[in-house]
Amino acid sequence: MSTRIVLVRHAQSVRPRLGEPDYDERPLTENGLAAAESLVPRLAAYSPTAVLSSPQRRAVQTVTPAADALGLDVITWAELREWESGLLPSADWETLYAYSWAHPEFAHGSGESLDALTARAGKALARMATEYPDTTVLVGSHGTFLTRALIAAGHRADWDFCRAMPMPAIYEVTSSQAAGA
């Protein structure tokens, strides 16, 4: 059995405040909301049986228009949330992220390492395969999470790939229950 998983990176969101913890309710910008609406025909064409999302508002807002058009609810899963980096938004975030990508076993402070994020993403893919066998699932999430999910699914991706990922972006993977992810 296999599950087609359509990973959707959220559309353009309001920027986090520098020096302050990021917050789950950070929304999409007006352009982001328009982009989410423009995704509807493309996402509906996959004929998903379920729409899952990170509980973070920007991810939910990105997949909600498609879910509404399909008559489906958006189901939030905590494990689909963005990387818990342990970093405050800062002007030098790219340098800090690049370090993490070069050392994926490293965790900043009480944050999650990229290796731990990859494991979390892989478990989420396996859960989707178990709960939604032989169907298509739309998944709203975030750039770093999606990149690490692609890695967990056996695809090659790196920091340059993650940095260049547009908002929104769509990727497709197949998860097999037999393979576990």
Backbone as a chain_set.jsonl record, in Angstrom:
{"seq": "MSTRIVLVRHAQSVRPRLGEPDYDERPLTENGLAAAESLVPRLAAYSPTAVLSSPQRRAVQTVTPAADALGLDVITWAELREWESGLLPSADWETLYAYSWAHPEFAHGSGESLDALTARAGKALARMATEYPDTTVLVGSHGTFLTRALIAAGHRADWDFCRAMPMPAIYEVTSSQAAGA", "coords": {"N": [[0.842, -1.184, 0.0], [0.425, 2.272, -0.68], [0.727, 5.754, -0.023], [-0.016, 8.808, -1.464], [1.544, 11.779, -0.875], [1.115, 15.121, -0.728], [3.045, 17.718, -0.285], [2.865, 20.936, 0.966], [4.328, 23.977, 1.071], [3.835, 26.775, 3.12], [2.332, 29.869, 2.013], [3.473, 33.282, 1.425], [4.25, 34.803, 4.459], [3.618, 37.028, 7.252], [6.488, 38.626, 8.424], [8.591, 37.343, 11.045], [9.167, 38.937, 14.235], [12.23, 40.469, 14.852], [14.508, 39.296, 17.284], [12.552, 38.46, 19.03], [10.609, 35.715, 20.287], [9.309, 33.512, 17.809], [5.878, 33.204, 16.772], [2.97, 31.147, 16.934], [0.606, 32.066, 15.792], [1.252, 33.701, 13.667], [0.315, 35.221, 10.706], [-0.56, 34.789, 7.159], [0.476, 37.132, 4.644], [-1.321, 39.662, 2.747], [-0.712, 39.154, 0.057], [0.11, 36.522, 0.365], [-2.291, 35.294, 1.172], [-3.749, 35.61, -1.193], [-2.178, 34.042, -2.888], [-2.596, 31.539, -1.728], [-5.283, 31.148, -2.345], [-5.024, 31.008, -5.118], [-3.844, 28.549, -5.428], [-5.832, 26.658, -5.282], [-7.116, 25.32, -7.632], [-4.978, 23.727, -8.532], [-4.26, 22.165, -6.258], [-6.708, 20.905, -5.705], [-6.907, 19.281, -7.91], [-5.422, 17.062, -7.28], [-7.166, 15.461, -5.929], [-7.465, 14.896, -3.06], [-8.08, 12.899, -0.098], [-7.884, 13.78, 2.406], [-6.914, 16.659, 4.311], [-4.193, 17.772, 5.87], [-2.395, 19.668, 8.348], [0.24, 21.671, 9.719], [-0.161, 23.062, 12.976], [0.387, 25.751, 13.002], [-0.62, 28.988, 12.154], [-0.068, 30.176, 9.557], [0.45, 27.999, 7.897], [-1.972, 26.557, 8.051], [-3.699, 28.497, 6.948], [-2.823, 28.456, 4.317], [-3.602, 25.997, 3.183], [-6.329, 25.907, 3.656], [-8.174, 27.202, 1.76], [-8.197, 25.317, -0.396], [-9.057, 23.007, 0.965], [-11.629, 23.868, 1.728], [-12.815, 24.176, -0.809], [-12.896, 21.535, -1.574], [-14.583, 20.449, 0.256], [-13.562, 19.458, 2.622], [-12.279, 19.087, 5.963], [-9.634, 20.862, 7.629], [-7.166, 19.175, 9.223], [-5.213, 19.398, 12.023], [-1.915, 18.487, 12.872], [0.383, 18.215, 15.388], [3.01, 17.35, 14.94], [3.655, 18.271, 12.425], [4.541, 20.824, 12.528], [6.775, 23.662, 12.166], [10.402, 23.542, 12.22], [11.738, 23.445, 15.404], [13.911, 25.396, 16.186], [15.301, 26.59, 18.301], [16.286, 29.067, 18.145], [16.09, 32.641, 18.222], [14.342, 34.811, 16.005], [16.557, 36.577, 13.931], [18.888, 38.966, 12.513], [21.085, 37.588, 11.573], [20.222, 35.046, 10.919], [20.53, 33.309, 8.7], [23.234, 32.528, 8.712], [23.325, 31.091, 11.11], [21.469, 29.054, 10.562], [22.755, 27.843, 8.376], [24.961, 26.77, 9.692], [23.668, 24.85, 11.253], [22.725, 23.167, 9.224], [25.124, 22.218, 8.234], [25.934, 20.795, 10.403], [23.968, 18.669, 11.302], [23.344, 17.223, 13.571], [23.554, 18.916, 15.673], [22.064, 20.937, 18.196], [20.616, 24.047, 18.884], [20.764, 25.567, 21.937], [17.905, 24.782, 23.772], [16.677, 23.788, 21.592], [15.613, 21.831, 18.709], [17.498, 19.444, 16.933], [18.466, 19.254, 13.451], [18.648, 16.622, 12.619], [16.897, 15.418, 14.456], [14.54, 16.663, 13.642], [14.302, 15.569, 11.075], [13.815, 12.908, 11.761], [11.358, 13.241, 13.087], [9.789, 14.181, 10.948], [9.901, 11.95, 9.247], [8.519, 10.064, 10.812], [6.017, 11.274, 10.799], [5.334, 11.035, 8.082], [5.195, 8.248, 7.91], [3.063, 7.795, 9.652], [1.012, 8.996, 8.193], [0.885, 7.22, 6.026], [-0.064, 4.972, 7.34], [-2.542, 5.844, 8.426], [-3.905, 6.814, 6.204], [-4.077, 4.908, 3.942], [-3.331, 4.104, 0.538], [-4.367, 6.462, -0.607], [-4.616, 9.993, -1.361], [-3.079, 12.67, 0.293], [-3.156, 16.012, 1.326], [-0.745, 18.222, 2.656], [-0.111, 20.847, 4.692], [2.615, 22.797, 5.545], [5.911, 23.826, 6.473], [8.98, 25.418, 5.314], [11.579, 24.389, 6.28], [10.744, 22.09, 7.609], [9.476, 20.715, 5.451], [11.654, 20.298, 3.716], [13.256, 18.593, 5.263], [11.452, 16.484, 5.496], [11.375, 15.619, 2.855], [13.996, 14.662, 2.689], [13.797, 12.587, 4.588], [12.12, 10.949, 3.141], [13.801, 9.957, 1.281], [14.825, 11.624, -0.68], [17.19, 13.882, -2.189], [18.274, 16.78, -0.645], [19.314, 20.003, 0.433], [20.787, 22.749, 2.31], [20.918, 24.861, 0.457], [18.836, 24.164, -1.275], [16.652, 24.334, 0.5], [16.767, 27.07, 1.226], [16.175, 28.241, -1.228], [13.582, 27.522, -1.697], [10.393, 28.338, -2.856], [7.597, 30.404, -1.726], [4.28, 29.989, -1.988], [5.107, 26.441, -2.147], [5.083, 23.242, -3.78], [5.433, 19.794, -3.304], [5.728, 16.329, -4.029], [5.505, 13.162, -2.536], [5.734, 9.615, -2.066], [4.584, 7.462, 0.344], [5.143, 4.431, 1.843], [3.564, 1.92, 3.722], [4.855, -0.461, 4.203], [7.534, 0.214, 3.951], [7.751, 2.022, 5.971], [8.094, 4.713, 5.785]], "CA": [[0.0, 0.0, 0.0], [1.18, 3.522, -0.64], [-0.024, 6.991, 0.131], [0.583, 9.961, -2.139], [1.559, 12.897, 0.064], [1.385, 16.378, -1.409], [3.58, 18.64, 0.715], [2.644, 22.321, 0.551], [4.924, 25.004, 1.941], [2.933, 27.918, 3.26], [2.54, 31.062, 1.201], [4.201, 34.367, 2.1], [3.688, 35.162, 5.761], [4.151, 38.192, 7.944], [7.826, 38.295, 8.951], [8.687, 37.323, 12.506], [9.834, 40.101, 14.829], [13.618, 40.17, 15.224], [14.82, 39.297, 18.706], [11.426, 37.966, 19.818], [10.227, 34.364, 19.873], [8.289, 33.414, 16.762], [4.603, 32.857, 17.389], [2.175, 30.244, 16.112], [-0.498, 32.755, 15.122], [1.751, 34.585, 12.606], [-0.534, 34.931, 9.55], [-0.116, 35.104, 5.8], [0.266, 38.501, 4.172], [-2.393, 39.723, 1.734], [-0.22, 38.422, -1.112], [0.086, 35.112, 0.73], [-3.678, 34.833, 1.117], [-4.102, 35.507, -2.615], [-1.461, 32.879, -3.426], [-3.284, 30.345, -1.227], [-6.489, 31.018, -3.179], [-4.64, 30.612, -6.482], [-3.448, 27.142, -5.394], [-6.997, 25.776, -5.195], [-7.293, 24.369, -8.744], [-3.839, 22.802, -8.576], [-4.347, 21.22, -5.148], [-7.938, 20.127, -5.865], [-6.669, 18.297, -8.972], [-4.863, 15.848, -6.67], [-8.296, 14.714, -5.347], [-7.099, 14.329, -1.759], [-9.131, 12.444, 0.806], [-7.671, 14.459, 3.684], [-6.027, 17.818, 4.317], [-3.515, 17.887, 7.156], [-1.585, 20.878, 8.433], [0.865, 22.17, 10.936], [-1.111, 23.926, 13.677], [0.764, 27.155, 12.88], [-1.65, 29.666, 11.359], [0.305, 30.416, 8.165], [0.293, 26.733, 7.172], [-3.413, 26.299, 7.969], [-4.286, 29.444, 5.998], [-2.421, 28.123, 2.954], [-4.361, 24.848, 2.652], [-7.764, 26.036, 3.922], [-9.014, 27.412, 0.572], [-8.349, 24.045, -1.118], [-9.91, 22.146, 1.787], [-12.995, 24.372, 1.601], [-13.305, 23.854, -2.159], [-13.085, 20.084, -1.637], [-15.513, 20.03, 1.305], [-12.811, 18.719, 3.63], [-11.762, 19.836, 7.109], [-8.189, 20.873, 7.839], [-6.838, 18.469, 10.46], [-3.862, 19.79, 12.423], [-1.05, 17.533, 13.566], [1.494, 18.934, 16.022], [4.301, 16.937, 14.383], [3.884, 18.934, 11.135], [4.965, 22.205, 12.776], [8.114, 24.017, 11.692], [11.574, 23.206, 13.018], [11.905, 24.138, 16.682], [15.357, 25.607, 16.068], [15.927, 27.092, 19.519], [16.845, 30.381, 17.81], [15.199, 33.777, 18.047], [14.538, 35.461, 14.709], [17.636, 37.561, 14.006], [19.445, 39.38, 11.231], [22.085, 36.613, 11.124], [19.594, 33.724, 10.941], [21.05, 32.433, 7.638], [24.504, 31.972, 9.18], [23.011, 30.098, 12.133], [20.833, 27.919, 9.887], [23.789, 27.163, 7.591], [25.724, 25.971, 10.643], [22.841, 23.686, 11.588], [22.697, 22.255, 8.078], [26.452, 21.59, 8.154], [26.058, 19.954, 11.598], [22.559, 18.377, 11.585], [23.179, 16.618, 14.895], [23.679, 20.006, 16.644], [20.849, 21.649, 18.593], [20.843, 25.345, 19.522], [20.094, 25.66, 23.242], [16.925, 23.726, 24.022], [16.018, 23.506, 20.326], [15.617, 20.523, 18.062], [18.495, 19.328, 15.87], [17.884, 18.902, 12.158], [18.482, 15.163, 12.62], [15.66, 15.131, 15.189], [13.447, 17.096, 12.773], [14.17, 14.566, 10.016], [13.156, 11.751, 12.372], [9.954, 13.631, 13.313], [9.132, 14.222, 9.644], [9.758, 10.572, 8.787], [7.438, 9.444, 11.581], [4.759, 11.847, 10.316], [5.047, 10.395, 6.791], [4.776, 6.874, 8.203], [1.714, 7.869, 10.237], [0.088, 9.254, 7.079], [0.74, 5.969, 5.278], [-0.883, 4.077, 8.155], [-3.894, 6.363, 8.615], [-4.526, 7.129, 4.919], [-3.476, 4.025, 2.941], [-3.812, 4.12, -0.85], [-5.098, 7.696, -0.904], [-3.792, 11.195, -1.471], [-3.22, 13.568, 1.429], [-2.489, 17.32, 1.24], [-0.107, 18.539, 3.93], [0.394, 22.205, 4.817], [3.671, 22.892, 6.546], [6.905, 24.891, 6.449], [10.137, 25.144, 4.482], [12.581, 23.49, 6.848], [10.077, 20.801, 7.821], [9.284, 20.02, 4.169], [12.955, 19.855, 3.213], [13.667, 17.425, 6.035], [10.531, 15.407, 5.12], [11.878, 15.093, 1.579], [15.176, 13.852, 3.026], [13.302, 11.369, 5.237], [11.502, 10.12, 2.1], [14.847, 9.453, 0.401], [15.219, 12.602, -1.691], [18.356, 14.702, -1.863], [17.974, 18.193, -0.421], [20.316, 20.609, 1.3], [20.5, 24.109, 2.748], [20.637, 25.688, -0.719], [17.485, 23.799, -1.71], [15.723, 24.894, 1.481], [16.789, 28.541, 1.095], [15.603, 28.647, -2.515], [12.2, 27.07, -1.808], [9.45, 29.463, -2.922], [6.419, 30.413, -0.864], [4.176, 28.588, -1.599], [5.771, 25.421, -2.965], [4.394, 21.95, -3.721], [6.27, 18.617, -3.571], [4.964, 15.087, -3.89], [6.238, 11.946, -2.16], [4.912, 8.444, -1.821], [4.98, 6.804, 1.572], [4.664, 3.048, 1.888], [3.499, 1.345, 5.058], [5.864, -1.508, 4.313], [8.835, 0.846, 4.137], [7.724, 2.79, 7.213], [8.097, 6.159, 5.485]], "C": [[0.883, 1.242, 0.0], [0.222, 4.702, -0.574], [0.709, 8.086, -0.614], [0.425, 11.148, -1.192], [1.994, 14.143, -0.694], [1.757, 17.403, -0.345], [3.473, 20.065, 0.189], [3.316, 23.257, 1.554], [3.976, 26.197, 1.971], [3.328, 29.064, 2.338], [3.228, 32.137, 2.041], [3.485, 34.789, 3.382], [4.285, 36.47, 6.259], [5.498, 37.776, 8.534], [7.797, 38.247, 10.479], [9.41, 38.583, 12.997], [11.236, 39.7, 15.268], [13.792, 40.265, 16.733], [13.705, 38.815, 19.607], [11.095, 36.543, 19.375], [9.175, 34.417, 18.763], [6.989, 32.966, 17.429], [3.734, 32.088, 16.4], [1.082, 30.942, 15.319], [-0.034, 33.719, 14.019], [1.026, 34.24, 11.302], [0.178, 35.122, 8.205], [-0.318, 36.595, 5.545], [-0.922, 38.494, 3.201], [-1.973, 38.991, 0.473], [-0.23, 36.92, -0.847], [-1.312, 34.526, 0.681], [-4.139, 34.663, -0.331], [-3.428, 34.295, -3.256], [-2.135, 31.583, -2.976], [-4.56, 30.091, -2.037], [-6.132, 30.518, -4.576], [-4.189, 29.151, -6.558], [-4.629, 26.185, -5.511], [-7.126, 24.836, -6.393], [-6.184, 23.309, -8.794], [-3.936, 21.744, -7.475], [-5.597, 20.344, -5.255], [-7.758, 19.033, -6.921], [-6.045, 17.007, -8.439], [-5.951, 14.937, -6.088], [-7.94, 14.082, -4.0], [-8.322, 13.856, -0.975], [-9.016, 13.105, 2.171], [-6.733, 15.639, 3.472], [-5.498, 17.95, 5.744], [-2.704, 19.174, 7.165], [-0.871, 20.969, 9.766], [-0.189, 23.011, 11.651], [-0.776, 25.418, 13.557], [-0.092, 27.831, 11.805], [-1.297, 29.807, 9.885], [0.179, 29.155, 7.311], [-1.189, 26.408, 6.983], [-4.05, 27.216, 6.929], [-3.948, 29.092, 4.543], [-3.256, 26.986, 2.375], [-5.871, 24.957, 2.863], [-8.586, 26.309, 2.669], [-9.227, 26.125, -0.247], [-9.257, 23.097, -0.345], [-11.372, 22.569, 1.66], [-13.595, 24.002, 0.246], [-13.618, 22.371, -2.306], [-14.103, 19.567, -0.618], [-14.854, 19.203, 2.388], [-12.421, 19.642, 4.786], [-10.243, 19.835, 7.059], [-7.941, 20.255, 9.213], [-5.408, 18.839, 10.84], [-3.18, 18.669, 13.197], [0.129, 18.323, 14.113], [2.836, 18.59, 15.386], [4.605, 17.562, 13.021], [4.36, 20.372, 11.293], [6.402, 22.419, 12.302], [9.177, 23.579, 12.696], [11.608, 24.066, 14.267], [13.404, 24.376, 16.852], [16.049, 26.013, 17.364], [16.52, 28.486, 19.317], [15.753, 31.446, 17.794], [15.397, 34.324, 16.638], [15.58, 36.581, 14.846], [18.13, 37.891, 12.607], [20.451, 38.365, 10.692], [21.534, 35.183, 11.094], [20.18, 32.794, 9.885], [22.373, 31.788, 8.043], [24.252, 30.856, 10.194], [22.36, 28.856, 11.528], [21.862, 27.135, 9.075], [24.644, 26.283, 8.498], [24.948, 24.702, 10.994], [22.802, 22.683, 10.449], [24.043, 21.538, 7.92], [26.669, 20.607, 9.303], [24.646, 19.547, 12.05], [22.297, 17.708, 12.935], [23.165, 17.681, 16.001], [22.318, 20.644, 16.926], [21.243, 22.946, 19.279], [20.063, 25.372, 20.834], [19.17, 24.482, 23.479], [16.174, 23.326, 22.754], [16.201, 22.084, 19.844], [16.729, 20.507, 17.003], [17.79, 19.022, 14.552], [17.745, 17.396, 12.012], [17.185, 14.777, 13.335], [14.442, 15.542, 14.354], [13.226, 16.085, 11.655], [13.465, 13.323, 10.552], [11.675, 12.046, 12.597], [9.178, 13.624, 11.999], [8.904, 12.811, 9.108], [8.64, 9.84, 9.509], [6.076, 9.978, 11.129], [4.362, 11.222, 8.972], [4.551, 8.964, 7.005], [3.369, 6.843, 8.793], [0.677, 8.117, 9.143], [-0.172, 7.986, 6.283], [-0.162, 4.99, 6.015], [-2.334, 4.539, 8.215], [-4.639, 6.627, 7.312], [-3.948, 6.241, 3.815], [-4.153, 4.162, 1.575], [-4.689, 5.32, -1.185], [-4.092, 8.82, -1.12], [-4.124, 12.117, -0.311], [-2.492, 14.873, 1.107], [-1.956, 17.648, 2.619], [0.44, 19.963, 3.887], [1.448, 22.273, 5.899], [4.637, 24.015, 6.172], [8.164, 24.445, 5.713], [11.139, 24.167, 5.053], [11.963, 22.119, 7.1], [9.96, 20.045, 6.505], [10.604, 19.513, 3.604], [13.41, 18.604, 3.949], [12.726, 16.238, 5.787], [10.958, 14.786, 3.794], [13.101, 14.215, 1.809], [14.742, 12.534, 3.659], [12.69, 10.401, 4.229], [12.518, 9.634, 1.069], [15.281, 10.387, -0.708], [16.459, 13.368, -1.227], [17.906, 16.154, -1.738], [19.013, 18.722, 0.552], [19.887, 22.035, 1.65], [20.182, 25.011, 1.563], [19.234, 25.426, -1.258], [16.449, 24.459, -0.794], [15.627, 26.412, 1.339], [16.086, 29.02, -0.15], [14.124, 28.271, -2.658], [11.245, 28.262, -1.838], [8.318, 29.318, -1.905], [5.233, 30.848, -1.717], [4.996, 27.688, -2.53], [5.031, 24.106, -2.764], [5.377, 20.846, -4.114], [5.419, 17.379, -3.327], [5.911, 13.941, -3.519], [5.233, 10.817, -2.012], [5.463, 7.759, -0.59], [4.346, 5.43, 1.612], [4.655, 2.539, 3.322], [4.581, 0.297, 5.243], [7.24, -0.93, 4.577], [8.895, 1.645, 5.423], [7.796, 4.284, 6.999], [8.205, 6.359, 4.003]], "O": [[1.955, 1.256, 0.606], [-0.926, 4.635, -1.013], [1.91, 8.277, -0.427], [-0.682, 11.478, -0.766], [3.1, 14.206, -1.231], [0.904, 17.89, 0.396], [3.939, 20.362, -0.911], [2.93, 23.323, 2.721], [3.392, 26.567, 0.952], [4.485, 29.207, 1.942], [3.527, 31.926, 3.216], [2.291, 35.088, 3.386], [5.305, 36.946, 5.762], [5.621, 36.682, 9.085], [7.074, 39.008, 11.123], [10.168, 39.207, 12.255], [11.409, 38.708, 15.975], [13.292, 41.189, 17.376], [13.877, 38.761, 20.825], [11.283, 36.202, 18.207], [8.274, 35.256, 18.78], [7.009, 32.412, 18.528], [3.758, 32.343, 15.196], [0.675, 30.447, 14.268], [-0.846, 34.479, 13.491], [1.103, 33.103, 10.835], [1.33, 35.548, 8.132], [-1.175, 37.233, 6.156], [-1.457, 37.434, 2.877], [-2.78, 38.281, -0.126], [-0.545, 36.134, -1.74], [-1.509, 33.406, 0.211], [-4.83, 33.7, -0.661], [-4.037, 33.602, -4.072], [-2.236, 30.635, -3.754], [-4.872, 28.948, -2.372], [-6.852, 29.701, -5.15], [-4.156, 28.576, -7.646], [-4.434, 25.008, -5.812], [-7.239, 23.628, -6.183], [-6.445, 22.138, -9.069], [-3.718, 20.56, -7.731], [-5.545, 19.158, -4.928], [-8.386, 17.978, -6.834], [-6.135, 15.966, -9.09], [-5.688, 13.773, -5.788], [-8.094, 12.874, -3.819], [-9.435, 14.345, -1.164], [-9.925, 13.009, 2.996], [-5.88, 15.629, 2.585], [-6.248, 18.204, 6.687], [-2.366, 19.707, 6.108], [-1.308, 20.429, 10.782], [-1.033, 23.618, 10.992], [-1.574, 26.261, 13.969], [-0.26, 27.311, 10.702], [-2.155, 29.577, 9.033], [-0.163, 29.237, 6.131], [-1.613, 26.029, 5.89], [-4.855, 26.763, 6.115], [-4.722, 29.405, 3.639], [-3.586, 27.011, 1.189], [-6.621, 24.164, 2.294], [-9.637, 25.687, 2.513], [-10.331, 25.883, -0.734], [-10.129, 22.455, -0.93], [-12.253, 21.723, 1.502], [-14.744, 23.566, 0.165], [-14.503, 21.992, -3.073], [-14.447, 18.385, -0.628], [-15.493, 18.349, 3.004], [-12.253, 20.846, 4.592], [-9.635, 18.915, 6.512], [-8.437, 20.744, 10.228], [-4.486, 18.615, 10.057], [-3.779, 18.005, 14.043], [0.801, 19.029, 13.362], [3.713, 19.45, 15.3], [5.713, 17.396, 12.511], [4.562, 21.068, 10.298], [7.141, 21.463, 12.07], [8.884, 23.288, 13.856], [11.515, 25.29, 14.183], [14.079, 23.645, 17.577], [17.253, 25.803, 17.514], [17.177, 29.022, 20.209], [14.62, 31.175, 17.395], [16.516, 34.3, 16.126], [15.501, 37.415, 15.747], [17.828, 37.188, 11.643], [20.653, 38.286, 9.481], [22.291, 34.222, 11.227], [20.318, 31.598, 10.141], [22.603, 30.616, 7.745], [24.89, 29.805, 10.14], [22.664, 27.734, 11.933], [21.848, 25.904, 9.079], [25.012, 25.172, 8.116], [25.516, 23.61, 11.027], [22.842, 21.475, 10.684], [24.083, 20.376, 7.515], [27.487, 19.694, 9.197], [24.173, 20.032, 13.079], [21.153, 17.64, 13.386], [22.805, 17.382, 17.14], [21.523, 20.863, 16.012], [22.106, 22.95, 20.157], [18.842, 25.219, 20.837], [19.587, 23.327, 23.399], [15.167, 22.62, 22.816], [16.851, 21.258, 20.485], [16.875, 21.473, 16.254], [16.642, 18.578, 14.549], [16.819, 16.929, 11.349], [16.456, 13.902, 12.867], [13.426, 14.847, 14.358], [12.082, 15.776, 11.32], [12.614, 12.749, 9.873], [10.827, 11.195, 12.329], [8.054, 13.127, 11.935], [7.835, 12.513, 8.575], [7.894, 9.079, 8.893], [5.098, 9.232, 11.081], [3.19, 10.916, 8.751], [3.6, 8.526, 6.357], [2.575, 5.96, 8.466], [-0.402, 7.526, 9.158], [-1.31, 7.704, 5.908], [-0.936, 4.262, 5.392], [-3.252, 3.731, 8.073], [-5.869, 6.664, 7.302], [-3.386, 6.756, 2.848], [-5.37, 4.312, 1.473], [-5.641, 5.205, -1.957], [-2.88, 8.613, -1.067], [-5.29, 12.322, 0.027], [-1.343, 14.849, 0.665], [-2.613, 17.395, 3.629], [1.361, 20.249, 3.121], [1.213, 21.859, 7.034], [4.226, 25.035, 5.62], [8.39, 23.252, 5.511], [11.516, 23.208, 4.38], [12.594, 21.096, 6.833], [10.305, 18.865, 6.438], [10.661, 18.407, 3.066], [13.895, 17.659, 3.328], [13.166, 15.09, 5.86], [10.909, 13.567, 3.631], [13.232, 13.152, 1.202], [15.263, 11.477, 3.303], [12.728, 9.187, 4.425], [12.15, 8.977, 0.095], [16.035, 9.983, -1.593], [16.73, 13.48, -0.031], [17.236, 16.685, -2.624], [19.529, 17.983, 1.39], [18.779, 22.465, 1.33], [19.275, 25.839, 1.644], [18.528, 26.356, -1.65], [15.488, 25.066, -1.267], [14.53, 26.971, 1.334], [15.465, 30.083, -0.146], [13.481, 28.658, -3.634], [11.283, 29.105, -0.943], [8.117, 28.258, -1.312], [5.193, 32.005, -2.137], [5.505, 28.131, -3.56], [4.426, 23.877, -1.716], [6.066, 20.95, -5.129], [4.498, 17.397, -2.51], [6.975, 13.78, -4.115], [4.034, 11.046, -1.852], [6.664, 7.506, -0.492], [3.136, 5.294, 1.433], [5.632, 2.711, 4.052], [5.159, 0.182, 6.323], [8.026, -1.502, 5.332], [9.985, 1.923, 5.921], [7.58, 5.053, 7.937], [8.225, 7.497, 3.534]]}, "num_chains": 1, "name": "protein.A"}
